[in-house]
Amino acid sequence: MKRIIIQFGGTGDLAQKKLFPAYEHLLGNGFDFTILALGRRFKDREQFVKSMVSKDASEQFLSRLEYLYYDMGDPEATVPLQRRLEELIADADEVELIYYMALQPSLYEEAIKQIQHVDAHLGCQCSLAKKIVVEKPFGFDLESAHRYNDILLKAFDDREIYRVDHYLGKEFMQNLLILRFHNDIIRSIWDNRSIESIQIIFDETHGVDQRLGFYEQIGVVRDTIQNHIMQIITYLTMNEPATLSPEDIAIEKVKVLRSIAPISEFHTGRYESLGANSGHVVHTPTYAALKLSVNTYYFAGIPIYIRTGKMQKEAKSLIYVKFRNKTREVMHDEAIAENGVIITIHPELTIDISMNLKQPDTSWKSKPVRFRFNQAETFGANTPEAYEQIVKKILQGDKSLFPTMREIAESWRIVAPMLENERHMEVYPVRTLPKFATDLSQEHGFDWFD
């Protein structure tokens, strides 16, 4: 089968920094496909390759990379696209067209119309299959997500739609399920009888002024909370699926999301220099701290504390699962530390289990120590990047790393209160944790795992 990836947004950052390297690696690992990048920044392929492709790119990748100047606003835009696709298809008997939409969701409707027009007029004496790939955030709220989904369903069957949340392509996400369901010792303690609380921390050092026009429409809720963090929560708290098939996993994830009430306890803020060079005041939230609960039989009563945002002192992504400390009460010894599982996503993937052991040369005094798994040390540093895994699954027709529309809709319902514009936002100095994040921890009697 001849596969052609039609890359809408082919001159954007996502294509350059993530997708092109993923395509190159996959071609080098035996996958067979052609990329047709669409964009209007460059008039010809020579300019495109010079600006968008690494100088170290392989000849194999370059030989499979095509470029077409494409202005979606041009009424005749589909004519050269149709011609180029017919040239690439040539005399192939079986063809699969993969439309990758590295575009803002607001452009989906026009793009779908143009795809339908091309499909209807394509001169191809072949068996033709197609897929479409859309990036997060899928919509801007619950209503728009349903609207965009209806637009997609006019041209594609749901089985042909791949909704990307690239965090599902990261090894740590898949390891969460293996950690929980392939280890009896973990399975037996992973519930509200043993777990006291969970923290999810996503701190980033960079700001958003370099892509302010886009981020003003997105904000921190749409950027990480509605997608990445909600998916992490489902993996942390879902019941064991009947199998690890995409369908069975999705069933359990939806159960988790349906059990979460719309978020009511939250705070948002923006860093003080946001938009300083834009000529207008920007009120987009760049940081949030919140508390929520999963109201299922095994996880009801466990508070989940979340903080995430930009312009922090240190880049940090981690999950901290804190276990109840009955030993401290029974032994009447405040020095006995709690047990915990620390899953670090960035700067490197590690899983630590914190336990107490005797300090040498003491009279039964214990000290917390960590037992560590390091992904790079155990399996090598060259594990596939998230987007490489995502694209690989698309080529294979495997939807195990892609959220369903039901998951997306439930996630929008949960974060809906956080999208209301009239909420007060704290302005925080860059490289500092917003005061509301500290206030949240003090109010609920916990310390952020820093």
BAFI-34292 format. One line per 3 residues: number of its first residue (from 1); their letters; for each residue x, y, z of C-alpha. Coordinates in steps of 0.5 Angstrom, whole numbers, always signed. Each point is the difference from the previous one (the first is absolute). Layout:
// BAFI-34292
NUM) A) X,Y,Z  ...
END
This chain:
// BAFI-34292
1) MKR) +0,+0,+0  +2,+7,-2  +0,+5,+6
4) III) +0,+7,-1  +0,+5,+6  -3,+7,-2
7) QFG) +3,+4,+6  -5,+7,+1  +4,+5,+3
10) GTG) +6,-3,-3  +4,+6,+2  -1,+1,+7
13) DLA) +3,-2,+6  -3,-6,+2  +2,-3,-7
16) QKK) +7,+3,+0  +2,-2,+7  -4,-7,+1
19) LFP) -3,-3,-6  +5,+1,-5  +5,-4,+5
22) AYE) -5,-5,+2  -1,-1,-8  +7,-1,-1
25) HLL) +1,-5,+5  -5,-4,-2  +2,+0,-7
28) GNG) +7,-2,+3  -4,-6,+3  -3,-3,-6
31) FDF) -7,+4,+0  -1,+2,-7  -4,+6,-2
34) TIL) +0,+7,-3  -1,+7,+3  -3,+5,-3
37) ALG) +1,+7,+4  -5,+5,-2  +1,+8,+2
40) RRF) +1,+7,-2  +6,+2,+3  +5,-2,-6
43) KDR) -2,+0,-7  +4,-6,-2  +3,-7,+3
46) EQF) +7,+3,+0  -1,+6,+4  -5,-5,+5
49) VKS) +6,-5,+1  +5,+5,+1  -4,+3,+5
52) MVS) -4,-5,+3  +4,-7,+0  +7,-1,+4
55) KDA) +6,+0,-4  +2,-7,+3  -7,-3,-3
58) SEQ) +1,-7,-4  -1,+0,-7  -5,-5,+1
61) FLS) -4,+5,+4  +1,+5,-5  -2,-4,-6
64) RLE) -7,-2,+3  -1,+8,+2  -4,+4,-5
67) YLY) -2,+7,+1  -6,+4,-3  -2,+7,+1
70) YDM) -7,+0,+2  -4,+6,+2  -7,-2,+3
73) GDP) -3,+6,-1  +1,+0,-8  -6,-3,-3
76) EAT) +4,-4,-5  +5,-3,+5  -3,-7,+0
79) VPL) +2,+0,-8  +7,-1,+1  +0,-4,+6
82) QRR) -5,-5,-4  +5,+0,-6  +6,-2,+5
85) LEE) -3,-5,+4  -2,-4,-7  +8,+1,-2
88) LIA) +2,-3,+7  -6,-6,-1  +2,-1,-7
91) DAD) -1,-7,-2  -1,-3,+8  -5,-5,+1
94) EVE) -2,+1,+7  +1,+7,+3  -1,+3,+7
97) LIY) +0,+8,+1  +1,+2,+7  -2,+7,+1
100) YMA) +4,+3,+6  -3,+7,+2  +5,+4,+4
103) LQP) -5,+5,+0  -4,+4,+5  -7,-3,+0
106) SLY) -3,+6,-2  +3,-2,-7  -3,-7,+0
109) EEA) -6,+2,-4  +3,+3,-6  +5,-5,+0
112) IKQ) -5,-6,+0  -4,+3,-6  +7,+1,-4
115) IQH) +1,-8,+2  -7,-2,-2  +1,+4,-7
118) VDA) +7,-3,-1  -3,-7,+2  -6,+1,-5
121) HLG) +4,+2,-6  +7,-5,+1  +1,-4,-6
124) CQC) +2,-6,+3  -1,-7,-3  +2,-3,+7
127) SLA) -3,-2,+7  +0,+6,+4  +0,+0,+7
130) KKI) +1,+6,+5  +1,+3,+7  +0,+7,+3
133) VVE) +4,+2,+6  -1,+6,+4  +4,+3,+6
136) KPF) -2,+2,+7  -4,+4,+2  -6,-3,-3
139) GFD) -4,+6,+0  +0,+6,+5  -6,-2,+4
142) LES) -5,-6,+0  -5,+3,-5  +6,+2,-5
145) AHR) +3,-7,+1  -7,-3,-2  +0,+4,-6
148) YND) +7,-1,-2  -2,-8,+0  -6,+1,-4
151) ILL) +4,+3,-5  +5,-5,+0  -6,-6,+0
154) KAF) -2,+4,-7  +6,-3,-4  +3,-6,+5
157) DDR) -3,-5,+4  +2,+0,+7  +5,-6,-1
160) EIY) +4,+4,-5  +1,+6,+5  +6,+0,+5
163) RVD) -1,+6,+5  +7,+1,+3  +2,+1,+7
166) HYL) +8,-1,-1  +1,-1,+7  -3,-7,-1
169) GKE) +6,-2,-4  +4,+1,+5  +3,-6,+4
172) FMQ) -2,+2,+7  -7,+0,-2  +0,-7,-3
175) NLL) +5,-2,+6  -6,+3,+5  -4,-6,-2
178) ILR) +5,-5,+0  +2,+2,+7  -7,+0,+3
181) FHN) -2,-6,-4  +6,-5,-1  +2,+0,+7
184) DII) -4,-3,+6  +4,+4,+5  -3,+7,-3
187) RSI) -7,-3,-2  -1,-2,+8  +1,+7,+3
190) WDN) -2,+5,-6  -6,+2,+3  -4,+5,+5
193) RSI) +2,-5,+6  +7,+1,-1  +1,+7,-4
196) ESI) +0,+6,+4  +0,+5,-6  +3,+1,-7
199) QII) +4,+6,-3  +1,+2,-7  +5,+5,-2
202) FDE) +2,+3,-7  +4,+6,+1  +3,+3,-6
205) THG) +6,+5,-1  -2,+3,-6  -5,+6,-2
208) VDQ) -5,+0,-6  +1,+7,-2  +4,-3,-7
211) RLG) -7,-3,-1  -5,+5,+3  -5,+1,-5
214) FYE) -1,-8,+0  +1,-1,+8  -5,+6,+1
217) QIG) -6,-4,-3  +3,-6,+4  +2,+1,+7
220) VVR) +3,-5,+5  -7,-4,+1  +0,-1,-7
223) DTI) +7,-1,-1  +1,-6,+5  -6,-1,+5
226) QNH) -5,-2,-4  +4,-5,-4  +7,-2,+3
229) IMQ) -2,+0,+7  -7,-3,-1  +3,-5,-3
232) IIT) +5,-1,+5  -5,-1,+5  -4,-5,-4
235) YLT) +6,-4,+0  +1,+1,+8  -7,-2,+2
238) MNE) -3,-4,-5  -2,-7,+1  +3,-6,-3
241) PAT) -2,-1,-7  -3,-7,-3  +6,+1,-4
244) LSP) +5,+5,-2  -3,+1,-7  -2,+7,-2
247) EDI) -7,-1,+1  +0,-3,+7  +5,+5,+2
250) AIE) -5,+6,-2  -6,-3,+3  +4,+0,+7
253) KVK) +3,+7,-1  -7,+3,-2  -3,-3,+7
256) VLR) +6,+4,+3  -2,+6,-3  -7,+0,+1
259) SIA) +1,-1,+7  +3,+7,+1  -4,+6,+1
262) PIS) +1,+6,-3  +6,+4,+3  -2,+5,+6
265) EFH) +6,+1,+4  +6,+3,-5  +4,+6,-1
268) TGR) +3,+3,-6  +5,+5,-1  +5,+3,-6
271) YES) +7,+2,+1  +1,+8,+0  +4,+1,-6
274) LGA) -5,-4,-4  -1,+4,-7  +5,+6,+2
277) NSG) +2,+1,-7  -7,-1,-3  -3,+7,+1
280) HVV) -6,-3,+4  -2,-3,+7  +0,-8,-1
283) HTP) -5,-3,+5  +1,-7,-2  +2,-5,+6
286) TYA) +7,-3,+0  +0,-3,+6  -6,-4,+4
289) ALK) +0,-4,+7  -6,-4,+2  -3,-6,+3
292) LSV) -5,-6,-2  -2,-7,+2  -2,-6,-4
295) NTY) -6,-2,+3  +0,-8,-1  +0,-6,+5
298) YFA) +8,-1,+0  +2,+8,+0  -6,+4,+3
301) GIP) +3,+4,+5  +7,+1,-2  +2,+7,-2
304) IYI) +3,+2,-6  +4,+6,+0  +3,+3,-7
307) RTG) +4,+6,-2  +3,+2,-6  +2,+6,-4
310) KMQ) +5,+4,-3  +6,+4,+2  +3,-4,+6
313) KEA) +6,+0,+3  +1,-8,-2  -3,-4,-5
316) KSL) -3,-6,+3  -5,-5,-2  -2,-5,+6
319) IYV) -5,-4,+3  +0,-2,+7  -4,-5,+4
322) KFR) +0,+1,+7  -2,-6,+4  -3,+0,+7
325) NKT) +4,+0,+6  -3,-5,+5  +7,-2,+3
328) REV) +2,+7,+2  -7,+0,+5  +1,-7,+2
331) MHD) +8,+1,+2  -2,+7,+3  +6,+3,-4
334) EAI) +0,+6,-5  +6,-2,-3  -2,-5,-4
337) AEN) -1,+2,-7  -6,-2,-4  +1,-5,-6
340) GVI) -1,+3,-7  +0,-2,-8  +4,+6,-3
343) ITI) -1,+0,-8  +4,+5,-3  -1,+2,-7
346) HPE) +5,+5,-1  +6,+1,-1  +0,-7,+0
349) LTI) -4,-6,+1  +0,-3,+6  -4,-4,+5
352) DIS) +2,+0,+8  -3,-3,+6  +1,+3,+6
355) MNL) +1,-5,+6  +3,+1,+7  +6,-4,+2
358) KQP) +5,+0,+6  +5,+5,+1  +7,-3,+1
361) DTS) +3,+0,+7  -7,+3,+3  -5,-3,+5
364) WKS) -5,-2,-5  -1,+7,-3  -3,-1,-7
367) KPV) +2,+5,-6  -4,+0,-7  +4,-3,-6
370) RFR) -2,+0,-7  +0,-6,-4  +0,+2,-8
373) FNQ) -1,-2,-7  +3,+4,-5  -3,-1,-7
376) AET) +7,+2,-4  +4,-4,+5  -4,-6,-1
379) FGA) -2,+0,-7  +4,+5,-3  +0,+7,-2
382) NTP) -3,-1,-7  -7,-1,+2  -5,+2,-5
385) EAY) -2,+8,+0  -8,+0,+2  -1,+3,-7
388) EQI) +4,-6,-3  -5,-5,+3  -6,+4,-1
391) VKK) +2,+0,-8  +2,-7,+0  -7,-2,+3
394) ILQ) -4,+4,-5  +4,-3,-6  -2,-7,+4
397) GDK) -7,+2,+1  +1,-1,+7  -5,+5,+4
400) SLF) +3,-2,+7  +3,+6,+1  -5,+5,-2
403) PTM) -6,+2,+5  -7,-1,-3  -5,+6,-1
406) REI) -4,-2,+7  +7,+1,+4  +1,+6,-3
409) AES) -7,+3,+1  +0,-3,+7  +6,+4,+1
412) WRI) -3,+7,-3  -6,-1,+5  +5,-1,+6
415) VAP) +4,+6,-1  -6,+5,-3  +0,+4,+7
418) MLE) +8,+2,-1  -2,+3,-7  -4,+5,+2
421) NER) +3,+7,-1  -3,+4,+6  +5,-4,+5
424) HME) +5,+4,+3  +7,-1,-2  +6,+1,+5
427) VYP) +6,+3,-4  +7,-4,+2  +7,+2,+0
430) VRT) +4,-4,-5  +4,-6,+3  -5,+0,+6
433) LPK) -5,-5,+2  -7,+4,+0  -2,+2,+7
436) FAT) -7,-4,-1  +4,-7,-1  +3,+1,+7
439) DLS) -7,+2,+3  -3,-6,-3  +5,-4,+3
442) QEH) +0,+3,+7  -8,+0,+0  +0,-8,-1
445) GFD) +6,-1,+4  +5,-3,-5  +7,+2,-3
448) WFD) +1,+0,-7  +5,-5,-2  +6,+4,-2
END
